[in-house]
């Protein structure tokens, strides 16, 4: 099995961890490194994981790739390049041929401009990724999800994955503002989605596994198991529950699937999407 979405951070690194100063995030304002994740993977039987960026800084790419060389279970690193910069391609080429460099993400949902991801300069950067067939993670809130279909039309050869199902408002049991845009995104075969980050969109203190199921089932109906992948979103998930609780809740929601379909979600899809080499 593969965990297609996890993070590391170390507060002593020269990166911008100001977002962790939010009092609501006090619980996870500490170091999270490979030695902290490995026991969770072993407890469940997950063999590999994909690190996903937390910084708009290419130095984080180097830091995590160095750790990935030391820890076999880190199968891939989704890093960052400056999509708006003329140096975008040069930055990408520094990392592209590393066997564990598998994709790019930008923290789109924190940009002040809700239309950031479809700005002409950003689309030019995404075209660089498309040219080199480097996958891109779409980090959206529901209000940004309408852009997924636009990107699907503009960049038909760029593999893209919607992180955390675009963070539907599970706590409010809202689905009507989210589902039509997810349906439009699913029409484009190069767009995938991650069954990840859902417990932190539910009520942190009182969520139950059935709260997640309408969203997981909708994604499965629209994208199918071959375009859905499991991710823990550890350690962010610890705001609302343990790694093991995330896995158990997702597993429960997928209980009706065949063994083959479950294998796709827990391994095959991530392996194909990120072109994992081991």
N, C-alpha and C positions, 0 to 999 in steps of 0.2 A: 504493500500500500504506500501511497504518496500523499503527504500533506502539501497541498499546492499553494499554501499561503501562511507564512509565519514571518516574524521579525526578530531581530536582535538589536539591542542598544546597550551602550556603556557610557555612563554619564561623564566619565573622565575623558572621553574622546572629544576632539575639538570640533564638534558638530553643534547644530542648533536644536537643542532639546527643550526649547522654551514652551512648546505645546504641553509638555508634561508638568508645567507649573500650575496648570488648571487644578484647583482644589478637588474637583470631581475625579481627577486621575491620580490622586495621591497614592492609591493602592499599587499602582504600577510604576511609580517613580523610583525605580531601582534598576540595577543592571540585570539584563537577560542575555545570556550567552549560550553557546552550543551545549555546554555541560549542564545547563539548566533545562534545556529542551529534551535532551536525549532520554532521560528516564520516562518522560511522558510517552515518547514514541515507542520505547521498549515495552511499556506496560500494555499498550494496545496492539502492538505488532506492526507498527508503521515503520517501513524500512528507510524511507527517504523523505526529504522535505525541500521546499522551495522558499528561499528567503526573498522577501519583497521590500523594496527600499522604504526608508523613512525620511530621507534627506534629499534636498535639491543641491547635491554636492557630489561630484564624481569621486571625491576622496572616499566616500562611503563604499562605492563600488570596489575600490582597491582593498579597503579594510576587510570587507566581507569575502571577497574572492580569496584573500589570504587565509581566512578562517576555513573557507570551503576546501582549500587544498590540504588542510590539516584534519578535516572531519569528513569522512567518506559519506556520511548520511546526508550532507548538504549536497543535493543533486543539482541544484541550479540557483542562480542569483539573478533576480530581476532588479536592475539598477536604474540609473537616471542619467540622462544627458539633457542639455539645454536645447529644447526643441525650437526655441525662438532665435537661437544664435546662429550666425554664419559658421560657427565652429562645430555645429551639431554633428556633422558627418565625421569630422576629425576626432571628436570625442568618442563617437560610436566605434570607430575603427580601432581605437586603443584597446577596446574590450571584446569586440565582436568574435574574435577567433579563440578566446579563452574557452576551453571545453565546458566550463560551468557557467558561463555568462549566457543567459537564456532569454532576456527580455528587458523592457524599459517600462517604467511607470512615472507619472507625474501626479502630485497630490492636487488633482484638478478641483476637487470639491472645496478646497480652501482658497481658491482664487477669487478675488473680489468681483471679477467679471464672470457672470454666469455663462457667457458665450465664449469663454477663453479657448476651449478645445476646438472650436470651429473658426477661430480667427485665421486669416490667410497665412500669417507667419508661422502659426503652430501647425497648420495643415501642411505647409512646406516641410517642416521638421518631421511630421509623421510620414510624409512621402519618402524621406530619407530612410526611415525604418522599413517602409514597404519595399524600397529598392533592395535592401539587404535582407529582407524577410525576417526581421527581428520583431517578435510579438510585442504587443502593447497592452498594458493593463489599464482599463478605464475605471478610475476611482471617482464615482459619481454619488451625489444625492439624487433623490427622485426628480428634483427640478431640472437636473442635467440629463436625465435619461433619454429625453427626446433627441439629443444629439447623437445617440448611438446609431440610429438609422441613417442619419446624414453622413456620418463617417463610413458606414457600411457602403453607401453609394459612392462616396468620393475615393475610397481606398479599398477596392475589392480584393486586392492581393495582400492586404495587411491583416495578419491574424490578431484579433482583439478579444479580450475577455473582460466582462463586466464584474468587477470585484464586489463581493458582498451583495449581489443582486441589486446594486444601486441603493442599498440601505432603505428598504421600505419601512414605513412607520408601523412596525409590528406592535409596539406598545399601544397604539391607538386603533389597532386592528384595521388599518386603512389599506385598501387594495385598489380602489377605483382610480386613484391618481397615478398609480404605478403600472398596473397591468397593461393598459393599451400601448404604452411606450415600450414595454418589454416585448409585447407581441410584435411590434414593428421591427425591433432590433433582431428578433429571431428569424425574420425573413431573409437575413443575410448570412450565408453559410460560413463566412469568415469570422462571425461573432459568436463567442462562447460565454459561459457564465460560471461564476464560482459560488458554490453553496457554502458560504463562509460569512463570518461577521454578523450573524443574525441574532445571537443572544444579546448582544449589546444594543440592538435596536428594539428589543423587547423590554419589559419591566425588569430592571437589573435584580431586584430583590424577590420577585414573585413569578418569574417566567416559568412556563412548563413546556415540555417538548411539543405538545399539540399546538401551541401558539405559533410555531415555526412552520408547521406542515402545509398550510394553504399556500405559502410563498414557495416552498421547495417543490410542492406538487405542480404549481403553475409553471415554474421554470422547466421542470421535467417534461410537462406536456408540450411546451413551446419549443424547447431546444433538443429534447431527447437526451438519453444518457451519454451519447457520444460527444455532446457539446457541453456537458456539465462536469464539474470537478469539485472534489471536497477540499476545503481549507479550514484550518482551525482558527486563524487570525490570532494565534498566541503571540505575545502575551496580552494583547488588548482584551481578549476574551475573559481574562481573569477579573475584569471589572464586574462581570456578571456571573461567572461560573468557571469551573476548572476545565482543563483540556479534555479530561475524560468525559465530563458532562456534555461538552460540545460534540464529541465523537458519538456518544450514546444517543443524543437527541437526533443527530443527523441520520445515524444508522436506523433508528426507530422510524423516521419519516420515510426511509427507503425500503422498509420491510416487505413491501408488496412486489418488489422488483425481482427479476431472475438473477441468478448468480452471475451470469454474463454481463447484465446491465450494471450490477453493482461493481463489478470489476472495472468497468469503464469509468465510473464516477470516482472510485478510490484509487485508480492507477492509470488506466489506459488513456483517458482523455488528457490528463496532464502530461503524460509521456509524449503523446503525439503533438500537442499544442506547443509545448516548450522544446520539442525535439531533444529530449534528454539523451545523453550519450552513454549513460551507464544505468 
